[in-house]
Amino acid sequence: MPDRRPRGYQPDWQPRPATEQLLAEVEMVLGRYAAQLPLTIRQIWYATVADGALAKQERTYRRLVDMLGMARRAGRISWLAIGDDADPAAEPRTFDGPIGFRRAVADAARAYRLDRQAGQEARLEVWCEPAGLVPQLTAVTDPWGVPVYAGGVLTSLSGRRAAARRAATGGHGAVCVLLVGDWDPGRQHLFTSLAEDVKAFASLDAPDVRVDFERLAVTEAQVAELHLPSAPLRAGAAATQAEAIPPDVLAALVREAITCRRDDDVLAAVLAREEAERRILLDQLGGLPAGAQPAVRGRLTPPGSGW
């Protein structure tokens, strides 16, 4: 039997009235969390359930997946608004000639940055169980130079050893891992074993570094306080997925966890040195083209500015 699922772009898509209504609800969700884009499909599903637009059933999740697929194929929803779990890719770096190379060098100088965790008492890392949340969390952590890891770092042996070896090379007296993952009472021993395994590697690879783990989300208290629903696709389980937390709330949790562990004066000194060295590099490269401004990714906005 032939596979009749859509292929490629679908500019002539004409959704039914019920689908148009659901699409309008999704557009409201994307607008509400515009500062946290891209969202995962599961985050959108939880938001529509909370709004009463969908029932908390497996079939409504599948319906949403299908609708979002067609909406993106049809151009009704931006491809950049939704983050899918994607396999890592390795692509060769090429240039269109010497002019393109010089432009790339200038762009690299504009984006010059130091290790923004340098001089802090502890190095911070965020570990994320749902890989689709990495871009969203990175948008929060990047101004402080805090990396976000997902996938293999939680499950693979090599990922755990790599974490211990990062502790050895960071120049800090401590490493604090902030974990964003699902809450499943039946699997809490996996979090404990993960922490114990990394600490065991670090005891030899980084014997002078203290390694701490903190479950940032989801916690049992958050399930109760935020009235988080259990996962829709785990029959008979009481698991609560990280994507059940509203995106703005999750971003605030991560931001607060970082800011309370940072020395602002140390960070300000790093940023001042970063800016001075960036300008030296740009001067050495002949400055910027007329009218251009340095495009610095991840510039830290002063606390309290409402960023």
SEDRENDREN-898074 format. One record per residue: z, x, y of N, C-alpha, C, CB in turn; residue in three letters. Coordinates in steps of 0.001 Angstrom, whole numbers, padded with zeros to 6 digits, always signed. Glycine has a CB too. Layout:
! residues N
ZXYZXYZXYZXYALA...
//
This chain:
! residues 307
+000000+000845-001194+000000+000000+000000+000000+000884+001249+001230-000958+000003MET-000914+000657+002168-001009+001548+003341+000201+001413+004258-002287+001248+004131PRO+000531+002507+004901+001627+002529+005865+001099+002018+007199+002232+003967+006012ASP+001604+000852+007650+001099+000222+008857+001953+000505+010096+001004-001254+008643ARG+002850+001469+009980+003658+001800+011149+002780+002408+012243+004794+002773+010765ARG+003185+002251+013505+002339+002712+014617+002144+004218+014595+002945+002297+015949PRO+001039+004632+015162+000709+006042+015292+000391+006338+016756-000487+006425+014370ARG+000883+007470+017256+000526+007894+018599+000999+006935+019675-000949+008060+018697GLY+000329+006975+020821+000690+006129+021956+000249+004688+021696+000051+006664+023263TYR+001000+003762+022287+000713+002333+022110+000677+001636+023475+001780+001666+021186GLN-000333+001938+024309-000360+001384+025673-000546-000134+025705-001472+002038+026467PRO-001047-000721+024632-001319-002163+024621-000184-002965+024000-002604-002443+023871ASP+000944-002343+023810+002084-003043+023190+002498-004240+024039+003288-002080+023004TRP+002643-005388+023392+003072-006609+024065+004280-007179+023324+001913-007653+024131GLN+005474-006796+023729+006671-007245+023023+006908-008738+023189+007882-006479+023512PRO+007586-009300+022200+007948-010711+022253+009052-010914+023285+008398-011218+020860ARG+009276-012172+023705+010310-012434+024720+011688-011897+024348+010414-013912+024964PRO+012082-012048+023088+013400-011543+022675+013459-010023+022791+013718-011975+021227ALA+012337-009371+022483+012288-007913+022601+012295-007497+024062+011043-007351+021896THR+011607-008256+024910+011634-007969+026349+013053-008071+026891+010707-008932+027112GLU+013795-009057+026401+015175-009219+026850+016021-008029+026434+015773-010509+026295GLN+015842-007574+025189+016586-006408+024719+016163-005158+025482+016376-006206+023210LEU+014882-005041+025773+014381-003891+026522+015000-003858+027917+012841-003933+026618LEU+015141-005023+028536+015779-005086+029848+017232-004645+029764+015691-006502+030422ALA+017917-005006+028691+019309-004582+028502+019382-003063+028342+019932-005285+027269GLU+018463-002492+027582+018434-001043+027398+018178-000340+028723+017361-000650+026372VAL+017275-000875+029527+016996-000270+030824+018232-000296+031722+015834-000992+031507GLU+019033-001354+031623+020278-001406+032394+021258-000345+031905+020917-002803+032297MET+021329-000146+030582+022215+000881+030025+021781+002268+030503+022215+000822+028473VAL+020476+002530+030464+019974+003832+030908+020243+004043+032397+018469+003953+030621LEU+020152+002972+033175+020471+003087+034594+021948+003321+034829+020031+001848+035329GLY+022785+002662+034049+024236+002806+034196+024668+004239+033919+024973+001842+033253ARG+024032+004868+032944+024421+006225+032552+023342+007241+032947+024680+006289+031033TYR+022719+007015+034085+021647+007911+034532+022134+009347+034679+021071+007426+035858ALA+023388+009521+035057+023923+010876+035253+024149+011596+033937+025225+010822+036029ALA+024142+010864+032819+024402+011487+031523+023152+011577+030648+025475+010715+030793GLN+021988+011229+031157+020771+011294+030345+020475+012718+029918+019581+010723+031113LEU+019873+012901+028727+019417+011863+027801+020547+011309+026937+018324+012413+026911PRO+020436+010026+026595+021366+009397+025661+020770+009435+024261+021683+007936+026084LEU+021620+009390+023268+021127+009216+021903+020933+007729+021638+022108+009843+020863THR+020136+007423+020642+019912+006017+020300+021225+005351+019905+018883+005893+019157ILE+022074+006088+019225+023339+005490+018810+024232+005188+020026+024071+006426+017830ARG+024195+006033+021035+024941+005725+022256+024426+004446+022907+024850+006891+023245GLN+023111+004296+022944+022527+003078+023508+022946+001872+022680+020986+003182+023569ILE+022957+002020+021367+023349+000912+020485+024786+000493+020766+023192+001312+019001TRP+025681+001462+020850+027080+001118+021130+027221+000420+022482+027957+002380+021098TYR+026461+000849+023483+026550+000234+024804+026047-001208+024773+025752+001049+025826ALA+024949-001456+024057+024425-002817+023985+025350-003716+023181+023027-002821+023369THR+026015-003169+022186+027013-003949+021442+028178-004311+022356+027522-003159+020205VAL+028655-003321+023127+029766-003569+024045+029393-004610+025094+030193-002268+024727ALA+028109-004646+025499+027645-005611+026496+027409-006994+025902+026373-005114+027142ASP+027472-007093+024565+027241-008375+023914+025784-008692+023675+027838-009452+024721GLY+024888-007726+023900+023459-007971+023700+023058-007880+022235+022643-006986+024512ALA+023800-007128+021444+023534-006991+020015+024826-007157+019239+022885-005626+019701LEU+024702-007667+018030+025853-007752+017134+026061-006392+016476+025650-008868+016057ALA+027300-006098+016110+027595-004811+015470+027263-004893+013982+029088-004416+015675LYS+025957-004809+013727+025444-004897+012366+024376-003831+012154+024873-006308+012080GLN+024232-003428+010900+023253-002393+010589+021841-002820+010964+023311-002045+009115GLU+021526-004093+010778+020159-004548+011058+019832-004480+012550+019966-005979+010552ARG+020844-004670+013423+020553-004583+014854+020320-003140+015270+021697-005189+015675THR+020977-002210+014591+020724-000798+014884+019293-000437+014499+021733+000111+014136TYR+018854-000879+013319+017483-000599+012886+016474-001242+013838+017257-001107+011446ARG+016808-002450+014298+015914-003116+015246+015788-002310+016534+016419-004531+015557ARG+016914-001783+017011+016894-000990+018236+016077+000275+018052+018313-000638+018668LEU+016240+000928+016915+015467+002147+016636+013971+001851+016718+015826+002720+015238VAL+013542+000749+016064+012125+000394+016057+011641+000057+017469+011875-000794+015111ASP+012444-000705+018207+012026-001109+019547+011911+000087+020478+013003-002122+020123MET+012893+001005+020425+012844+002173+021292+011657+003065+020949+014143+002963+021188LEU+011314+003119+019677+010132+003884+019290+008874+003326+019932+009981+003895+017778GLY+008701+001998+019858+007522+001389+020464+007568+001491+021987+007403-000075+020038MET+008762+001322+022584+008873+001377+024041+008494+002750+024573+010289+001021+024480ALA+008841+003793+023844+008461+005135+024280+006971+005380+024056+009289+006194+023539ARG+006453+004899+022927+005016+005045+022667+004186+004311+023723+004670+004514+021263ARG+004741+003187+024216+004018+002377+025193+004248+002826+026630+004416+000938+025052ALA+005142+003787+026850+005421+004249+028195+006387+003374+028954+004167+004352+028950GLY+007061+002466+028278+008030+001594+028945+009353+002313+029184+008265+000329+028116ARG+009667+003280+028343+010878+004078+028486+010478+005548+028443+011923+003739+027367ILE+011037+006323+029342+010694+007742+029418+011112+008482+028147+011359+008383+030643SER+010268+009394+027735+010615+010243+026596+011842+011098+026903+009430+011138+026216TRP+012069+011401+028173+013182+012259+028558+014512+011518+028599+012908+012876+029901LEU+014487+010189+028497+015714+009404+028608+016504+009363+027316+015390+008005+029037ALA+015836+009673+026204+016470+009574+024892+016391+010914+024195+015808+008476+024032ILE+017533+011377+023690+017581+012648+022982+017612+012431+021488+018787+013457+023418GLY+016631+012956+020789+016584+012890+019333+017120+014189+018758+015145+012621+018831ASP+017642+014118+017552+017982+015348+016836+016680+016064+016503+018820+015049+015534ASP+016522+017258+017001+015275+017996+016791+015568+019322+016105+014541+018232+018131ALA+014671+019712+015233+014812+021012+014572+014493+022111+015584+013874+021117+013318ASP+015232+023241+015516+014940+024334+016431+013557+024917+016158+016006+025422+016317PRO+012914+025358+017219+011577+025924+017090+011558+027310+017702+010521+025017+017760ALA+010689+028163+017175+010505+029513+017708+009055+029641+018149+010878+030612+016645ALA+008846+029781+019436+007503+029883+019981+007350+031215+020709+007202+028700+020929GLU+006220+031891+020529+006023+033175+021210+005915+032983+022714+004767+033879+020682PRO+006447+033935+023469+006363+033888+024930+005072+034573+025348+007606+034570+025603ARG+004241+033849+026073+002964+034402+026526+002812+034168+028028+001775+033764+025747THR+001835+034870+028627+001553+034749+030058+000052+034586+030240+002081+035990+030851PHE-000337+034014+031390-001771+033813+031645-002386+034996+032372-001992+032545+032457ASP-001657+036108+032443-002162+037301+033092-001079+037947+033929-003373+036974+033952GLY-001396+039050+034603-000395+039764+035418+000246+038897+036490-001029+040959+036073PRO-000551+038005+037113+000030+037153+038152+001065+036213+037539-001074+036341+038878ILE+000742+035646+036398+001686+034774+035716+002937+035514+035290+001034+034141+034516GLY+002763+036757+034884+003928+037553+034499+004828+037815+035697+003488+038879+033871PHE+004217+038190+036838+005016+038440+038026+005746+037173+038473+004133+038971+039157ARG+005073+036028+038331+005718+034760+038684+006913+034501+037765+004707+033589+038595ARG+006751+034805+036483+007850+034601+035538+009026+035522+035856+007369+034837+034100ALA+008722+036755+036259+009788+037690+036630+010542+037172+037862+009202+039103+036906VAL+009788+036660+038844+010433+036121+040042+011294+034910+039699+009382+035739+041091ALA+010793+034047+038812+011573+032883+038392+012851+033319+037682+010738+031975+037473ASP+012737+034373+036857+013921+034877+036165+014947+035405+037155+013536+035974+035173ALA+014472+036052+038223+015395+036562+039244+016085+035414+039967+014649+037451+040256ALA+015354+034348+040255+015965+033192+040918+017044+032548+040037+014886+032154+041274ARG+016852+032632+038724+017795+032017+037791+018868+033000+037314+017046+031456+036595ALA+018904+034183+037920+019862+035216+037502+021291+034687+037563+019724+036470+038387TYR+022038+034929+036515+023433+034528+036515+024245+035465+035639+023583+033081+036038ARG+025521+035582+035978+026452+036394+035212+027158+035521+034180+027478+037083+036143LEU+027961+036171+033356+028818+035437+032433+029917+034769+033261+029424+036385+031326ASP+029825+033467+033427+030760+032760+034293+032132+032551+033649+030178+031427+034681ARG+032281+033028+032427+033605+033014+031805+034284+034375+031902+033497+032593+030343GLN+033600+035349+032494+034169+036693+032623+035470+036647+033424+033159+037648+033298ALA+036481+037349+032921+037758+037437+033603+038720+036302+033315+037526+037504+035040GLY+038258+035256+032650+039147+034152+032303+040030+034541+031123+038336+032881+031974GLN+041184+033921+031053+042121+034260+029981+041547+033940+028612+043436+033519+030173GLU+040847+032822+028494+040282+032411+027209+038817+032058+027385+041061+031214+026618ALA+038031+032374+026377+036641+031953+026349+036573+030564+025732+035759+032963+025559ARG+035825+029665+026354+035708+028301+025870+034368+028090+025172+035871+027308+027024LEU+034381+027311+024117+033179+026842+023452+033347+025362+023162+032898+027645+022149GLU+032260+024610+023217+032262+023213+022791+031434+023114+021524+031703+022265+023909VAL+032032+022552+020492+031332+022321+019231+031104+020831+019090+032133+022885+018014TRP+029878+020449+018817+029481+019044+018827+028909+018662+017471+028452+018769+019946CYS+029505+017668+016834+029016+017216+015528+027652+016535+015638+030023+016256+014892GLU+027450+015571+016551+026105+014973+016683+025196+015896+017491+026185+013571+017362PRO+024180+016447+016864+023300+017392+017550+022590+016752+018738+022273+017950+016577ALA+022361+015440+018679+021671+014770+019765+022438+014772+021075+021378+013376+019374GLY+023744+015067+021037+024553+015094+022253+024516+016440+022966+025975+014745+021924LEU+023915+017451+022351+023947+018793+022934+023381+018839+024357+023175+019751+022052VAL+022176+018281+024633+021675+018347+026016+022607+017650+027005+020286+017721+026100PRO+023185+016534+026604+024080+015780+027477+025342+016567+027789+024442+014446+026840GLN+025922+017199+026773+027138+017977+026986+026844+019275+027739+027808+018288+025645LEU+025687+019871+027479+025315+021104+028169+025198+020878+029671+023997+021649+027616THR+024730+019701+030066+024637+019394+031494+026010+019419+032153+023981+018027+031705ALA+027061+019126+031383+028425+019167+031908+028973+020588+031896+029337+018246+031096VAL+028760+021308+030817+029414+022607+030626+028697+023767+031293+029541+022892+029173THR+027397+023632+031570+026605+024767+032033+027110+025414+033314+025211+024334+032236ASP+027575+024655+034318+028044+025329+035538+029174+026305+035299+028489+024315+036537PRO+029948+026125+034253+031049+027043+033939+030637+028096+032906+032258+026257+033424TRP+029388+028061+032470+028938+029023+031476+029537+028794+030107+029259+030400+031927GLY+029910+027564+029804+030512+027244+028508+029409+026788+027558+031618+026143+028650VAL+029224+027470+026436+028145+027103+025514+028508+025890+024670+027808+028276+024607PRO+027477+025207+024188+027647+024068+023291+026919+024398+021991+027101+022734+023935VAL+027627+024280+020886+027054+024563+019575+027110+023299+018723+027802+025735+018878TYR+026120+023143+017863+026088+021978+016972+025498+022381+015630+025267+020817+017599ALA+025594+021467+014691+024939+021675+013409+025581+022756+012578+023512+022007+013620GLY+024853+023879+012430+025265+024920+011497+026621+025528+011797+024254+025990+011481GLY+027013+025565+013071+028297+026174+013392+029444+025383+012765+028482+026264+014912VAL+029224+024088+012506+030265+023270+011901+030191+023275+010385+030172+021856+012410LEU+028998+023416+009836+028826+023205+008404+028464+024451+007610+027786+022188+008189THR+027813+025428+008220+027329+026567+007448+028318+027728+007473+025981+027023+007980SER+028306+028485+006411+029162+029658+006312+028790+030692+007367+029068+030269+004916LEU+027476+030898+007565+027034+031890+008548+027413+031455+009955+025516+032109+008453SER+027381+030147+010229+027766+029659+011544+029226+029928+011849+027487+028185+011651GLY+030081+029783+010862+031507+030028+011066+031782+031518+011270+032317+029498+009873ARG+031094+032342+010510+031282+033780+010690+030765+034213+012062+030565+034567+009569ARG+029641+033635+012490+029094+033976+013802+030080+033630+014915+027764+033247+014030ALA+030811+032543+014748+031809+032168+015747+032903+033220+015840+032417+030804+015412ALA+033329+033746+014708+034352+034788+014709+033838+036058+015367+034814+035085+013285ALA+032587+036383+015136+032028+037603+015718+031811+037448+017224+030704+037963+015029ARG+031553+036252+017696+031478+036036+019146+032832+036296+019784+031003+034599+019464ARG+033888+035920+019075+035240+036159+019593+035489+037650+019765+036298+035549+018654ALA+034888+038463+018887+035111+039902+018941+034376+040564+020095+034689+040534+017647ALA+033290+039949+020575+032451+040603+021584+032612+040013+022981+031007+040516+021176THR+033438+038979+023136+033522+038312+024420+034422+038983+025437+033981+036945+024216GLY+035289+039888+024996+036184+040564+025921+037342+039711+026396+035420+041032+027090GLY+037676+038652+025678+038783+037782+026044+039923+037932+025040+038319+036315+026120HIS+041107+037601+025495+042249+037656+024588+042379+036441+023719+043497+037833+025356GLY+041629+035377+024056+041704+034150+023273+040380+033409+023358+042862+033253+023763ALA+040119+032601+022345+038966+031704+022316+039488+030310+022016+037897+032158+021252VAL+039041+029332+022789+039436+027939+022568+038188+027130+022252+040183+027352+023814CYS+038169+026539+021072+037051+025712+020638+037415+024251+020865+036698+025975+019142VAL+036603+023552+021654+036792+022130+021925+035803+021351+021062+036597+021804+023450LEU+036316+020557+020152+035468+019880+019173+035193+018443+019588+036118+019909+017791LEU+033917+018069+019589+033493+016683+019784+032876+016224+018464+032468+016540+020993VAL+033564+015336+017782+033088+014893+016474+033603+013516+016135+033502+015873+015399GLY+033121+012975+015032+033525+011648+014600+034979+011646+014149+032620+011156+013475ASP+035613+010480+014293+036978+010309+013786+036902+009559+012471+037884+009550+014812TRP+037264+010247+011412+037259+009666+010073+038543+010114+009385+035981+010097+009252ASP+039532+009225+009270+040817+009626+008683+040677+010262+007313+041725+008435+008582PRO+039649+009867+006578+039464+010417+005243+038855+011795+005221+038622+009513+004452GLY+038415+012300+006381+037747+013604+006428+038439+014585+007369+036306+013430+006853ARG+039662+014280+007759+040355+015163+008697+040641+016532+008101+041649+014528+009145GLN+040735+016569+006779+040975+017866+006136+039797+018820+006373+041211+017679+004618HIS+038590+018266+006635+037431+019115+006883+037574+019851+008212+036145+018281+006873LEU+038151+019179+009209+038399+019831+010494+039416+020954+010316+038899+018806+011544PHE+040454+020681+009538+041483+021699+009296+040898+022902+008579+042640+021114+008478THR+040085+022639+007556+039494+023749+006798+038502+024535+007653+038795+023222+005535SER+037778+023851+008536+036863+024533+009455+037624+025518+010326+036113+023516+010334LEU+038703+025058+010940+039497+025924+011813+040083+027089+011042+040613+025131+012483ALA+040611+026813+009853+041219+027868+009049+040186+028907+008635+041890+027275+007813GLU+038966+028456+008325+037926+029383+007881+037520+030316+009008+036705+028617+007366ASP+037294+029773+010210+036907+030606+011350+038020+031591+011692+036573+029730+012576VAL+039267+031115+011676+040395+031994+011985+040525+033109+010943+041700+031183+012057LYS+040217+032812+009686+040292+033836+008645+039247+034922+008878+040102+033206+007258ALA+038028+034522+009253+037014+035522+009599+037458+036329+010820+035649+034842+009872PHE+037992+035632+011819+038379+036305+013057+039538+037265+012849+038746+035284+014111ALA+040379+037016+011856+041512+037913+011620+041049+039321+011297+042382+037385+010490SER+039817+039468+010788+039250+040794+010521+038217+041193+011565+038618+040827+009138LEU+037366+040248+011972+036315+040564+012936+036844+040690+014360+035241+039508+012889ASP+037903+039957+014683+038484+039988+016031+040001+039890+015925+037919+038832+016913ALA+040638+040923+015376+042076+040831+015080+042963+040687+016314+042504+042045+014318PRO+042474+041077+017479+043293+041011+018697+043028+039752+019525+043040+042238+019552ASP+042236+038840+018993+041862+037632+019720+042481+036409+019044+040321+037492+019797VAL+043147+035596+019833+043706+034339+019306+042616+033266+019341+044968+033882+020136ARG+042415+032570+018243+041400+031523+018156+042101+030185+017979+040405+031791+016983VAL+041877+029287+018921+042495+027962+018880+041416+026893+018779+043376+027724+020129ASP+041762+025805+018112+040869+024654+017995+041571+023423+018552+040440+024423+016516PHE+040816+022618+019301+041359+021359+019801+040325+020264+019621+041774+021479+021288GLU+040748+019181+018990+039850+018028+018862+039840+017303+020205+040302+017063+017691ARG+038727+017394+020915+038599+016765+022212+038228+015294+022075+037564+017493+023050LEU+037369+015011+021125+036946+013640+020849+036266+013645+019465+035967+013092+021984ALA+036384+012620+018711+037168+011410+018927+038558+011630+018333+036471+010158+018290VAL+039576+011085+018992+040922+011144+018449+041374+009728+018092+041901+011805+019460THR+042428+009671+017295+042960+008368+016899+043432+007589+018128+044119+008540+015893GLU+044042+008295+019092+044507+007634+020310+043331+007069+021107+045311+008615+021176ALA+042207+007790+021160+041047+007309+021906+040453+006061+021272+039990+008396+021995GLN+040487+005997+019952+039982+004807+019262+040727+003565+019740+040125+004960+017729VAL+042046+003716+019872+042863+002579+020311+042723+002324+021812+044332+002822+019964ALA+042804+003381+022609+042801+003215+024066+041465+002711+024588+043144+004526+024740GLU+040365+003184+023988+039033+002808+024459+038442+001651+023663+038103+004002+024389LEU+039200+001150+022678+038737+000046+021828+037383+000393+021198+038628-001270+022650HIS+037304+001572+020600+036044+002047+020052+035751+001369+018716+036073+003572+019885LEU+034507+000937+018506+034141+000310+017232+033925+001352+016153+032882-000541+017392PRO+034037+000918+014906+033748+001818+013799+032240+001965+013645+034385+001302+012488SER+031838+002958+012862+030418+003257+012703+029706+002109+011994+030226+004570+011921ALA+028468+001785+012432+027769+000645+011839+027133+000937+010498+026725+000165+012770PRO+026904+002202+010182+026104+002525+009006+026920+003093+007861+025034+003496+009376LEU+028231+002991+007913+029075+003498+006843+029825+002331+006218+030061+004576+007369ARG+029247+001767+005208+029814+000572+004600+031209+000865+004053+028896+000048+003482ALA+032146+000009+004439+033495+000131+003914+034304+001248+004523+033438+000323+002466GLY+033784+001967+005529+034497+003093+006125+035019+002696+007499+033580+004338+006227ALA+036051+003391+007929+036638+003122+009243+036305+004238+010216+038158+002952+009133ALA+035242+004970+009942+034882+006092+010801+034441+005605+012175+033772+006926+010156ALA+034817+006362+013210+034398+006077+014575+033598+007264+015074+035619+005788+015504THR+032361+007015+015446+031467+008102+015820+031681+008523+017273+030015+007687+015601GLN+031406+009791+017530+031566+010312+018888+030687+009563+019872+031241+011801+018929ALA+029557+009081+019398+028631+008371+020275+029130+006984+020654+027282+008259+019614GLU+030241+006551+020059+030840+005276+020465+031552+005391+021803+031817+004787+019401ALA+031919+006596+022196+032556+006797+023504+031495+006640+024593+033243+008208+023592ILE+031735+005829+025618+030750+005707+026704+030379+007083+027255+031301+004813+027840PRO+029087+007323+027527+028647+008660+027943+029375+009214+029158+027191+008630+028233PRO+029680+008369+030148+030374+008883+031324+031817+009255+031002+030339+007855+032448ASP+032434+008523+030090+033799+008852+029674+033813+010167+028905+034396+007719+028809VAL+032839+010354+028011+032755+011601+027254+032535+012786+028189+031624+011525+026217LEU+031650+012620+029165+031410+013695+030133+032680+014037+030892+030304+013299+031116ALA+033449+013025+031274+034691+013266+032003+035713+013986+031144+035270+011957+032503ALA+035777+013646+029864+036703+014322+028948+036379+015813+028853+036647+013676+027548LEU+035096+016124+028707+034678+017520+028587+034933+018261+029898+033184+017611+028199VAL+034582+017646+031010+034759+018292+032321+036239+018586+032583+034185+017396+033450ARG+037090+017622+032295+038527+017816+032526+039088+018907+031623+039288+016504+032295GLU+038634+018937+030368+039119+019951+029439+038750+021356+029902+038560+019698+028044ALA+037592+021498+030537+037167+022811+031028+037916+023186+032299+035657+022825+031285ILE+037965+022268+033266+038554+022607+034561+040034+022950+034457+038368+021461+035528THR+040755+022310+033553+042187+022602+033450+042446+023938+032775+042895+021498+032686CYS+041398+024552+032234+041546+025843+031560+040868+026977+032325+040977+025762+030157ARG+040403+026718+033546+039708+027739+034329+040531+028163+035528+038347+027229+034787ARG+040473+029453+035829+041055+029991+037050+039973+029948+038123+041604+031453+036840ASP+040133+029082+039115+039093+028885+040129+038821+030145+040938+039486+027762+041062ASP+039853+030942+041215+039662+032158+041999+038826+033174+041231+041013+032767+042380ASP+039082+033296+039949+038294+034209+039113+036838+033760+039078+038872+034278+037677VAL+036637+032469+038896+035276+031947+038855+034568+032148+040193+035288+030463+038482LEU+035278+031916+041297+034662+032084+042619+034199+033517+042838+035646+031683+043719ALA+034963+034472+042355+034577+035876+042500+033323+036183+041699+035718+036794+042059ALA+033228+035622+040496+032033+035823+039672+030811+035212+040347+032230+035210+038272VAL+030974+034019+040904+029851+033355+041555+029399+034106+042803+030226+031926+041917LEU+030338+034674+043554+029976+035446+044741+029190+036690+044351+031232+035838+045533ALA+029651+037376+043326+028923+038558+042858+027553+038162+042321+029728+039297+041772ARG+027476+037048+041625+026207+036568+041078+025197+036313+042185+026422+035292+040262GLU+025641+035644+043245+024749+035340+044353+024276+036618+045050+025445+034420+045354GLU+025193+037566+045254+024821+038815+045921+023800+039594+045091+026069+039680+046177ALA+024017+039675+043802+023092+040425+042952+021755+039707+042828+023699+040643+041564GLU+021770+038382+042861+020516+037636+042821+019664+037953+044043+020789+036128+042741ARG+020290+038007+045198+019547+038279+046423+019000+039703+046434+020436+038049+047644ARG+019758+040641+045874+019258+042012+045766+018008+042046+044893+020345+042949+045188ILE+018049+041347+043771+016892+041312+042874+015681+040702+043570+017222+040519+041602LEU+015908+039608+044298+014798+038957+044990+014218+039851+046086+015257+037628+045589LEU+015084+040585+046767+014609+041528+047783+013761+042620+047149+015792+042151+048541ASP+014195+043106+045993+013451+044154+045308+012091+043662+044817+014260+044684+044139GLN+012001+042362+044580+010739+041780+044120+009881+041294+045271+011007+040635+043170LEU+010301+041574+046490+009502+041195+047641+009871+039858+048234+008083+041178+047271GLY+010990+039292+047819+011428+038023+048388+010716+036842+047781+011220+038021+049868GLY+010996+035689+048348+010409+034446+047871+009135+034122+048635+011410+033300+047999LEU+008242+033336+048037+007080+032855+048777+007524+032039+049989+006167+032009+047865PRO+006689+031968+050988+007039+031263+052225+007460+029834+051931+005861+031271+053204ALA+008617+029459+052474+009105+028092+052331+009837+027816+051050+007990+027162+052438GLY+009861+028753+050097+010515+028491+048819+011995+028781+048914+009886+029326+047705ALA+012750+028160+048048+014187+028360+047985+014549+028800+046574+014955+027067+048386GLN+015618+029575+046429+016027+029983+045083+016348+028764+044237+017242+030924+045143PRO+015747+028710+043051+016007+027604+042121+016982+028092+041065+014682+027081+041460ALA+018256+027919+041328+019293+028450+040447+019775+027336+039540+020473+029052+041260VAL+019610+027484+038247+020042+026473+037297+021535+026584+037070+019285+026607+035973ARG+022203+025429+037190+023615+025403+036836+024550+025899+037912+023825+026198+035630GLY+024151+025913+039187+025037+026352+040258+026273+025466+040298+024309+026330+041619ARG+027426+026062+040356+028671+025295+040336+028922+024667+041691+029854+026184+039936LEU+029137+023360+041704+029493+022652+042926+030996+022698+043092+028985+021189+042899THR+031499+022967+044289+032934+023077+044499+033655+021827+044024+033238+023330+045967PRO+034885+021976+043464+035640+020826+043007+035862+019827+044139+036973+021270+042428PRO+035786+018554+043771+036030+017494+044728+034822+017080+045517+037079+017902+045651GLY+033640+017642+045204+032456+017303+045979+031721+016099+045407+031523+018488+046041SER+032225+015558+044278+031625+014358+043734+030369+014587+042920+031320+013439+044824GLY+030182+015820+042432+028974+016086+041660+029050+015453+040299+028742+017572+041523TRP
//
